Amino acid sequence: MELTTSDRDDTAGFYAGLFGWQVEGDRFLLNGQAVAGISRTRPETPPGWLTYLAAPDLARTAERVTQAGGRQLTWPEERHGACTAIVSDSNGALFGLWQAAGFSGAQVRGEPGTMEWSDLLTNDIRTATDFYGSVFGWSLTDEFGSREWLSEAHDSVAGLITGRYDVRWQPSFQVADTTETIDRCAGLGGRVVAGPVEMGLGSYVEMLDPQGAPFAVTAPVHRPVELSVAYNDIIGMELTYGG
């Protein structure tokens, strides 16, 4: 994930208060480890959060993007630890291609203040399925009540959300508690645009930072689990084991 912004100082202050991030060079850090990127707004990268997708062979992946009806918006750019390019899918949703060269893009995951997920927002599911299937070999599933993109190895890599007013990729960041994060966001000058709602095993909230960049946060929902085992089943297991 990378945030492009025209007001670096104010933006950095917002995310420092919300997630505890610090800025060093072109990276957001959490406890000294990179969790996201930050850069100045350019004509080809409008303000907001940009999702990067791994591209072991960036040139070949960019070629597949254009063959599938997308566009390549920037030439490959050498950066510290990676080579990147900005492209758009066949519906116009911007995303980045990231060919790692010693830096994978995030050094810590799975804890509050780190990237949790990224969703493609679109109502044109057929076109999106054709595009991402052709470029990355992804398939779409909704087995668990929400649409998820699966890699060729059947790993969950991203989500898909319909019913929004625009077409884009939207990141989600993990937090410990969405209610607390909502209050903190408002106090820092951001605002909530949707939620909280339960999605899967988490509570999900869509927000805007003070510069208008949309993103989401999610927190696990803890539910009690009750286990019951019939007495006769236990006796039967004991007898079988003893025999």
Buried (B, 14 or more C-beta within 10 A) or exposed (E): BBBBBEBBEBBBBBBBBBBEBEBEEEBBBBEEEBBBBBBEBEEEBEBBBBBBBBBEEBEEBBEBBEEBBBBBBBEBEEBEEBBBBBBBBBBEBBBBBBBBEEBEBBBBEEEBBBBBBBBBBBBBEEBBBBBBBBBBEBBBEEEEEBBBBBEEEEEEBBBBBEEBEEBBBBBBBBBEBBEEBBEBBEEBBBEBEEBBEEBBEBBBBBBBBBBEBBBBBBBBBEEEEEEEEEEEEEEEEEEEEEE
